[in-house]
Amino acid sequence: MTHYHLDDLSSINADTQKPARFAVIGNPVAHSLSPQLHQPALDALELNVRYIRVEVPEGRVAEAFEKMHEVGIQGINVTVPHKLEALDACDEVGKGARLMGAVNTIVFEGEKKVGFNTDGPGFVRAIREDFGLDLGDLRIVIIGAGGGAGRAIATQCCLEDCPQLTLANRTVEKLTSMQTLLDPLLHGEKLEGPGDRLSIHALDDPALQEAIANSELIINTTSVGLKQSDPSPLPSHWIEPHHLVYDTIYNPSCTRLLRDSQAQGARIANGISLLLHQGALSLEYWTNRDAPIDAMRQGLAEAIRA
Ligand code: ATR
């Protein structure tokens, strides 16, 4: 079975030696790679429990949490489109998740539902792994900052107190409220004065080219690149050899942006490391143990090859 529905939940653990204890909810959810990431980890930790997918219609997230708790689910991942609804359904929410407006991890503490967002902290680990650098040391441009992934990463960049952050989006209006929210977080003394460290641009704003030239890390969080035939969201000549270019897309594994960037002499990485590390952090919240990262990496690699 690829996934369960809400109405299946009452019987999922009725007759099994290996009960479902962890789950991902989404809509659709059938293609989520979370089970391939988490099941090998749970097995490596010798927990003898299952990780399942549950399709949940919009508007029924709180009900899903109640039903899942009743049948013994201990931890939940939340994917599109439920990350905001999940936040509203929590009894407590971590600071990062509150700022990001999105919860991707639920931990049951007794009767309490506590929500976290591991996308931002997972991205910190991803950049360390791929480029050997700390997010908080980099001048950063986020292309597509108005989307869900973009907002989470932008928030994390501010929480890490990065010296300069440029947010770009096709629809620039989506960035104004984020600027108001995030600007006060960049209060440190790194580089520019207060208020100068965060700027917003439309994708077609000519000033974006200069901001990119002055940056070290370029992150694509748009959906441009998901299709093999997609163009790059940026003109290739804007990318220079000093750049690190991270595409949050992992399938296809090398987008047009990454191909162009490599040809320009930049260092590149795709979104596999983000997927891996956000999952590892969720598992750490649930189990209070170090995630068996090699088992997770291997599970993911096999899922993507299949
Ligand atoms: P997610 O939650 O997965 O990040 P999303 O919220 O649908 O996805 O966000 C998609 C992002 O891709 C947005 O930043 C979107 O820009 P708009 O806010 O202007 O819609 C961006 N995007 C999608 N198609 C695009 C395109 N053809 N060119 C530029 N940006 C695009």
Residues whose N, C-alpha, C, O or C-beta is under 5 A from the ligand:
A	BS01	ATR	G144 A145 G146 G147 G148 A149 G150 N169 R170 T171 T221 T222 S223 V224
